[in-house]
Amino acid sequence: MDYAEAKDDMFAYTDIREAPWFVVDADDKRSARLNLISHLLSQVPYQEVPQPQVTLPPRQQRAYKRPPIDSQTWVPRRYEVD
């Protein structure tokens, strides 16, 4: 039994209204990820949560000085999103 047939059998037995499987069209990976994120967020019931007013204390005055950037080992920058 190949993978596709096993997947179809699994869906036939386990995809029920109370616990559905959702399939993502992933021919275009970027669109697939965005559609999946949007779908997942749409499944979460959101409501406004009352928050108390936050009062921050005065900022500390410290003599800390950040070390030079070249004194640290950085992860290579391979990707940059415009």
N, CA, C and O atoms as CSV, one atom per row, in Angstrom:
chain,resi,resn,atom,element,x,y,z
A,1,MET,N,N,0.859,-1.174,0.000
A,1,MET,CA,C,0.000,0.000,0.000
A,1,MET,C,C,0.905,1.237,0.000
A,1,MET,O,O,1.768,1.372,0.867
A,2,ASP,N,N,0.718,2.108,-0.933
A,2,ASP,CA,C,1.574,3.296,-0.979
A,2,ASP,C,C,1.047,4.377,-0.043
A,2,ASP,O,O,-0.046,4.263,0.513
A,3,TYR,N,N,1.841,5.418,0.118
A,3,TYR,CA,C,1.536,6.479,1.076
A,3,TYR,C,C,0.184,7.136,0.794
A,3,TYR,O,O,-0.624,7.297,1.709
A,4,ALA,N,N,-0.071,7.516,-0.456
A,4,ALA,CA,C,-1.310,8.220,-0.801
A,4,ALA,C,C,-2.537,7.368,-0.476
A,4,ALA,O,O,-3.533,7.876,0.039
A,5,GLU,N,N,-2.458,6.071,-0.780
A,5,GLU,CA,C,-3.586,5.187,-0.508
A,5,GLU,C,C,-3.801,5.035,1.006
A,5,GLU,O,O,-4.939,5.028,1.476
A,6,ALA,N,N,-2.716,4.915,1.754
A,6,ALA,CA,C,-2.811,4.804,3.217
A,6,ALA,C,C,-3.420,6.076,3.809
A,6,ALA,O,O,-4.242,6.011,4.723
A,7,LYS,N,N,-3.009,7.235,3.280
A,7,LYS,CA,C,-3.553,8.515,3.749
A,7,LYS,C,C,-5.058,8.576,3.474
A,7,LYS,O,O,-5.835,8.968,4.345
A,8,ASP,N,N,-5.461,8.193,2.280
A,8,ASP,CA,C,-6.881,8.221,1.929
A,8,ASP,C,C,-7.693,7.285,2.821
A,8,ASP,O,O,-8.798,7.628,3.239
A,9,ASP,N,N,-7.146,6.102,3.112
A,9,ASP,CA,C,-7.827,5.164,4.017
A,9,ASP,C,C,-7.945,5.765,5.419
A,9,ASP,O,O,-8.993,5.664,6.057
A,10,MET,N,N,-6.871,6.385,5.889
A,10,MET,CA,C,-6.892,6.996,7.221
A,10,MET,C,C,-7.970,8.076,7.285
A,10,MET,O,O,-8.741,8.136,8.243
A,11,PHE,N,N,-8.020,8.931,6.260
A,11,PHE,CA,C,-9.043,9.980,6.237
A,11,PHE,C,C,-10.447,9.368,6.234
A,11,PHE,O,O,-11.335,9.856,6.934
A,12,ALA,N,N,-10.651,8.314,5.460
A,12,ALA,CA,C,-11.966,7.688,5.358
A,12,ALA,C,C,-12.447,7.182,6.717
A,12,ALA,O,O,-13.643,7.230,7.006
A,13,TYR,N,N,-11.537,6.703,7.544
A,13,TYR,CA,C,-11.913,6.153,8.848
A,13,TYR,C,C,-11.885,7.166,9.985
A,13,TYR,O,O,-12.573,6.982,10.989
A,14,THR,N,N,-11.110,8.222,9.848
A,14,THR,CA,C,-10.922,9.117,11.004
A,14,THR,C,C,-11.394,10.545,10.787
A,14,THR,O,O,-11.435,11.309,11.751
A,15,ASP,N,N,-11.749,10.943,9.585
A,15,ASP,CA,C,-12.205,12.304,9.314
A,15,ASP,C,C,-13.700,12.391,9.614
A,15,ASP,O,O,-14.533,12.038,8.779
A,16,ILE,N,N,-14.029,12.865,10.817
A,16,ILE,CA,C,-15.420,12.963,11.216
A,16,ILE,C,C,-15.771,14.419,11.485
A,16,ILE,O,O,-14.882,15.249,11.675
A,17,ARG,N,N,-17.060,14.731,11.501
A,17,ARG,CA,C,-17.505,16.113,11.674
A,17,ARG,C,C,-16.978,16.719,12.977
A,17,ARG,O,O,-16.592,17.887,13.009
A,18,GLU,N,N,-16.963,15.918,14.056
A,18,GLU,CA,C,-16.517,16.417,15.357
A,18,GLU,C,C,-14.999,16.613,15.426
A,18,GLU,O,O,-14.521,17.386,16.255
A,19,ALA,N,N,-14.245,15.935,14.580
A,19,ALA,CA,C,-12.780,16.044,14.574
A,19,ALA,C,C,-12.274,15.900,13.145
A,19,ALA,O,O,-11.710,14.870,12.776
A,20,PRO,N,N,-12.482,16.958,12.334
A,20,PRO,CA,C,-12.118,16.847,10.921
A,20,PRO,C,C,-10.616,16.994,10.675
A,20,PRO,O,O,-9.901,17.649,11.434
A,21,TRP,N,N,-10.172,16.374,9.611
A,21,TRP,CA,C,-8.826,16.607,9.097
A,21,TRP,C,C,-8.929,17.780,8.122
A,21,TRP,O,O,-9.911,17.899,7.390
A,22,PHE,N,N,-7.924,18.638,8.116
A,22,PHE,CA,C,-7.859,19.725,7.142
A,22,PHE,C,C,-6.624,19.508,6.279
A,22,PHE,O,O,-5.529,19.284,6.794
A,23,VAL,N,N,-6.803,19.573,4.985
A,23,VAL,CA,C,-5.708,19.360,4.034
A,23,VAL,C,C,-5.300,20.710,3.470
A,23,VAL,O,O,-6.150,21.520,3.101
A,24,VAL,N,N,-3.997,20.946,3.404
A,24,VAL,CA,C,-3.474,22.210,2.903
A,24,VAL,C,C,-2.912,21.994,1.499
A,24,VAL,O,O,-2.073,21.120,1.282
A,25,ASP,N,N,-3.382,22.799,0.555
A,25,ASP,CA,C,-2.815,22.771,-0.796
A,25,ASP,C,C,-1.439,23.414,-0.716
A,25,ASP,O,O,-1.328,24.621,-0.504
A,26,ALA,N,N,-0.395,22.617,-0.884
A,26,ALA,CA,C,0.966,23.103,-0.634
A,26,ALA,C,C,1.815,23.200,-1.896
A,26,ALA,O,O,3.041,23.114,-1.823
A,27,ASP,N,N,1.174,23.377,-3.056
A,27,ASP,CA,C,1.968,23.549,-4.275
A,27,ASP,C,C,2.822,24.816,-4.191
A,27,ASP,O,O,3.965,24.836,-4.649
A,28,ASP,N,N,2.262,25.859,-3.608
A,28,ASP,CA,C,2.996,27.105,-3.371
A,28,ASP,C,C,3.200,27.208,-1.859
A,28,ASP,O,O,2.259,27.501,-1.122
A,29,LYS,N,N,4.437,26.966,-1.394
A,29,LYS,CA,C,4.715,26.860,0.045
A,29,LYS,C,C,4.370,28.129,0.814
A,29,LYS,O,O,3.814,28.049,1.909
A,30,ARG,N,N,4.683,29.279,0.270
A,30,ARG,CA,C,4.402,30.533,0.975
A,30,ARG,C,C,2.894,30.722,1.166
A,30,ARG,O,O,2.442,31.069,2.257
A,31,SER,N,N,2.131,30.496,0.116
A,31,SER,CA,C,0.674,30.605,0.218
A,31,SER,C,C,0.129,29.550,1.163
A,31,SER,O,O,-0.788,29.828,1.937
A,32,ALA,N,N,0.677,28.345,1.112
A,32,ALA,CA,C,0.214,27.274,1.993
A,32,ALA,C,C,0.401,27.665,3.451
A,32,ALA,O,O,-0.501,27.476,4.267
A,33,ARG,N,N,1.554,28.203,3.777
A,33,ARG,CA,C,1.811,28.596,5.169
A,33,ARG,C,C,0.866,29.709,5.612
A,33,ARG,O,O,0.322,29.661,6.715
A,34,LEU,N,N,0.673,30.703,4.760
A,34,LEU,CA,C,-0.224,31.802,5.108
A,34,LEU,C,C,-1.664,31.317,5.264
A,34,LEU,O,O,-2.367,31.725,6.189
A,35,ASN,N,N,-2.099,30.445,4.353
A,35,ASN,CA,C,-3.457,29.909,4.449
A,35,ASN,C,C,-3.632,29.059,5.701
A,35,ASN,O,O,-4.680,29.107,6.344
A,36,LEU,N,N,-2.619,28.289,6.046
A,36,LEU,CA,C,-2.694,27.457,7.240
A,36,LEU,C,C,-2.746,28.314,8.508
A,36,LEU,O,O,-3.552,28.051,9.401
A,37,ILE,N,N,-1.898,29.325,8.588
A,37,ILE,CA,C,-1.905,30.223,9.746
A,37,ILE,C,C,-3.270,30.899,9.872
A,37,ILE,O,O,-3.836,30.969,10.962
A,38,SER,N,N,-3.788,31.391,8.757
A,38,SER,CA,C,-5.094,32.056,8.764
A,38,SER,C,C,-6.184,31.101,9.231
A,38,SER,O,O,-7.044,31.474,10.029
A,39,HIS,N,N,-6.147,29.874,8.735
A,39,HIS,CA,C,-7.151,28.885,9.130
A,39,HIS,C,C,-7.047,28.564,10.619
A,39,HIS,O,O,-8.060,28.535,11.318
A,40,LEU,N,N,-5.834,28.323,11.108
A,40,LEU,CA,C,-5.660,28.007,12.526
A,40,LEU,C,C,-6.161,29.145,13.410
A,40,LEU,O,O,-6.838,28.904,14.410
A,41,LEU,N,N,-5.833,30.374,13.046
A,41,LEU,CA,C,-6.293,31.518,13.838
A,41,LEU,C,C,-7.810,31.657,13.795
A,41,LEU,O,O,-8.423,32.097,14.767
A,42,SER,N,N,-8.415,31.284,12.673
A,42,SER,CA,C,-9.877,31.388,12.577
A,42,SER,C,C,-10.581,30.359,13.461
A,42,SER,O,O,-11.768,30.508,13.751
A,43,GLN,N,N,-9.873,29.325,13.890
A,43,GLN,CA,C,-10.447,28.290,14.737
A,43,GLN,C,C,-10.423,28.655,16.220
A,43,GLN,O,O,-11.072,27.996,17.031
A,44,VAL,N,N,-9.678,29.700,16.576
A,44,VAL,CA,C,-9.546,30.111,17.973
A,44,VAL,C,C,-10.586,31.179,18.279
A,44,VAL,O,O,-10.610,32.220,17.623
A,45,PRO,N,N,-11.458,30.937,19.277
A,45,PRO,CA,C,-12.441,31.964,19.629
A,45,PRO,C,C,-11.758,33.093,20.416
A,45,PRO,O,O,-11.197,32.867,21.488
A,46,TYR,N,N,-11.817,34.277,19.874
A,46,TYR,CA,C,-11.190,35.425,20.510
A,46,TYR,C,C,-12.247,36.279,21.193
A,46,TYR,O,O,-13.365,36.422,20.698
A,47,GLN,N,N,-11.887,36.832,22.312
A,47,GLN,CA,C,-12.729,37.821,22.976
A,47,GLN,C,C,-11.817,38.769,23.745
A,47,GLN,O,O,-10.704,38.413,24.134
A,48,GLU,N,N,-12.306,39.959,23.949
A,48,GLU,CA,C,-11.537,40.975,24.666
A,48,GLU,C,C,-11.350,40.544,26.120
A,48,GLU,O,O,-12.308,40.156,26.788
A,49,VAL,N,N,-10.127,40.615,26.595
A,49,VAL,CA,C,-9.829,40.261,27.986
A,49,VAL,C,C,-9.532,41.554,28.739
A,49,VAL,O,O,-8.623,42.295,28.367
A,50,PRO,N,N,-10.296,41.825,29.795
A,50,PRO,CA,C,-10.030,43.061,30.544
A,50,PRO,C,C,-8.636,43.015,31.181
A,50,PRO,O,O,-8.239,42.004,31.760
A,51,GLN,N,N,-7.919,44.101,31.064
A,51,GLN,CA,C,-6.565,44.189,31.602
A,51,GLN,C,C,-6.490,45.360,32.568
A,51,GLN,O,O,-7.005,46.438,32.271
A,52,PRO,N,N,-5.857,45.166,33.718
A,52,PRO,CA,C,-5.694,46.301,34.629
A,52,PRO,C,C,-4.683,47.298,34.059
A,52,PRO,O,O,-3.802,46.931,33.282
A,53,GLN,N,N,-4.822,48.535,34.449
A,53,GLN,CA,C,-3.883,49.567,34.014
A,53,GLN,C,C,-2.501,49.249,34.595
A,53,GLN,O,O,-2.379,48.957,35.785
A,54,VAL,N,N,-1.486,49.305,33.775
A,54,VAL,CA,C,-0.123,49.002,34.214
A,54,VAL,C,C,0.612,50.310,34.477
A,54,VAL,O,O,0.608,51.220,33.647
A,55,THR,N,N,1.233,50.387,35.627
A,55,THR,CA,C,2.055,51.549,35.969
A,55,THR,C,C,3.495,51.084,36.083
A,55,THR,O,O,3.820,50.242,36.921
A,56,LEU,N,N,4.340,51.623,35.256
A,56,LEU,CA,C,5.748,51.230,35.268
A,56,LEU,C,C,6.525,52.053,36.290
A,56,LEU,O,O,6.257,53.240,36.479
A,57,PRO,N,N,7.492,51.410,36.948
A,57,PRO,CA,C,8.324,52.165,37.878
A,57,PRO,C,C,9.272,53.068,37.089
A,57,PRO,O,O,9.437,52.885,35.883
A,58,PRO,N,N,9.895,54.039,37.758
A,58,PRO,CA,C,10.862,54.883,37.048
A,58,PRO,C,C,12.006,54.039,36.496
A,58,PRO,O,O,12.385,53.023,37.078
A,59,ARG,N,N,12.533,54.469,35.393
A,59,ARG,CA,C,13.631,53.758,34.749
A,59,ARG,C,C,14.886,53.830,35.615
A,59,ARG,O,O,15.206,54.869,36.193
A,60,GLN,N,N,15.584,52.706,35.687
A,60,GLN,CA,C,16.814,52.669,36.470
A,60,GLN,C,C,17.915,53.458,35.765
A,60,GLN,O,O,18.011,53.466,34.538
A,61,GLN,N,N,18.723,54.107,36.556
A,61,GLN,CA,C,19.900,54.800,36.015
A,61,GLN,C,C,21.106,53.919,36.325
A,61,GLN,O,O,21.509,53.781,37.480
A,62,ARG,N,N,21.669,53.334,35.291
A,62,ARG,CA,C,22.797,52.422,35.480
A,62,ARG,C,C,23.967,52.860,34.621
A,62,ARG,O,O,23.802,53.600,33.651
A,63,ALA,N,N,25.137,52.400,34.986
A,63,ALA,CA,C,26.355,52.734,34.243
A,63,ALA,C,C,26.697,51.650,33.214
A,63,ALA,O,O,27.804,51.628,32.676
A,64,TYR,N,N,25.739,50.752,32.943
A,64,TYR,CA,C,25.992,49.659,31.995
A,64,TYR,C,C,26.267,50.217,30.605
A,64,TYR,O,O,25.596,51.138,30.138
A,65,LYS,N,N,27.271,49.634,29.957
A,65,LYS,CA,C,27.581,49.995,28.569
A,65,LYS,C,C,27.692,48.691,27.788
A,65,LYS,O,O,28.414,47.775,28.182
A,66,ARG,N,N,26.981,48.625,26.700
A,66,ARG,CA,C,26.965,47.413,25.885
A,66,ARG,C,C,28.339,47.151,25.288
A,66,ARG,O,O,29.010,48.087,24.856
A,67,PRO,N,N,28.782,45.852,25.257
A,67,PRO,CA,C,30.089,45.554,24.657
A,67,PRO,C,C,30.044,45.768,23.144
A,67,PRO,O,O,28.963,45.767,22.554
A,68,PRO,N,N,31.194,45.951,22.516
A,68,PRO,CA,C,31.222,46.138,21.057
A,68,PRO,C,C,30.621,44.928,20.334
A,68,PRO,O,O,30.777,43.789,20.776
A,69,ILE,N,N,29.941,45.187,19.229
A,69,ILE,CA,C,29.284,44.122,18.471
A,69,ILE,C,C,30.273,43.052,18.030
A,69,ILE,O,O,29.943,41.866,18.048
A,70,ASP,N,N,31.461,43.441,17.640
A,70,ASP,CA,C,32.425,42.469,17.135
A,70,ASP,C,C,33.032,41.590,18.231
A,70,ASP,O,O,33.851,40.722,17.929
A,71,SER,N,N,32.653,41.793,19.486
A,71,SER,CA,C,33.152,40.945,20.563
A,71,SER,C,C,32.246,39.728,20.787
A,71,SER,O,O,32.518,38.905,21.661
A,72,GLN,N,N,31.171,39.615,19.998
A,72,GLN,CA,C,30.230,38.510,20.141
A,72,GLN,C,C,30.171,37.694,18.862
A,72,GLN,O,O,30.426,38.203,17.771
A,73,THR,N,N,29.830,36.417,19.014
A,73,THR,CA,C,29.693,35.533,17.859
A,73,THR,C,C,28.236,35.534,17.428
A,73,THR,O,O,27.349,35.193,18.210
A,74,TRP,N,N,27.994,35.916,16.185
A,74,TRP,CA,C,26.636,36.086,15.667
A,74,TRP,C,C,26.244,34.935,14.754
A,74,TRP,O,O,27.094,34.335,14.096
A,75,VAL,N,N,24.957,34.632,14.719
A,75,VAL,CA,C,24.400,33.679,13.760
A,75,VAL,C,C,24.476,34.331,12.389
A,75,VAL,O,O,24.130,35.504,12.254
A,76,PRO,N,N,24.922,33.601,11.362
A,76,PRO,CA,C,25.000,34.199,10.024
A,76,PRO,C,C,23.635,34.667,9.538
A,76,PRO,O,O,22.631,33.989,9.758
A,77,ARG,N,N,23.593,35.814,8.884
A,77,ARG,CA,C,22.369,36.355,8.328
A,77,ARG,C,C,22.197,35.784,6.923
A,77,ARG,O,O,22.831,36.246,5.974
A,78,ARG,N,N,21.334,34.777,6.801
A,78,ARG,CA,C,21.129,34.136,5.494
A,78,ARG,C,C,19.869,34.622,4.813
A,78,ARG,O,O,19.772,34.610,3.586
A,79,TYR,N,N,18.909,35.048,5.607
A,79,TYR,CA,C,17.619,35.479,5.060
A,79,TYR,C,C,17.294,36.863,5.582
A,79,TYR,O,O,17.544,37.178,6.745
A,80,GLU,N,N,16.742,37.677,4.718
A,80,GLU,CA,C,16.231,38.987,5.124
A,80,GLU,C,C,14.907,39.194,4.429
A,80,GLU,O,O,14.809,39.097,3.205
A,81,VAL,N,N,13.900,39.476,5.209
A,81,VAL,CA,C,12.563,39.706,4.660
A,81,VAL,C,C,12.393,41.187,4.409
A,81,VAL,O,O,12.658,42.011,5.285
A,82,ASP,N,N,11.953,41.521,3.218
A,82,ASP,CA,C,11.756,42.936,2.869
A,82,ASP,C,C,10.463,43.439,3.411
A,82,ASP,O,O,10.125,44.607,3.218
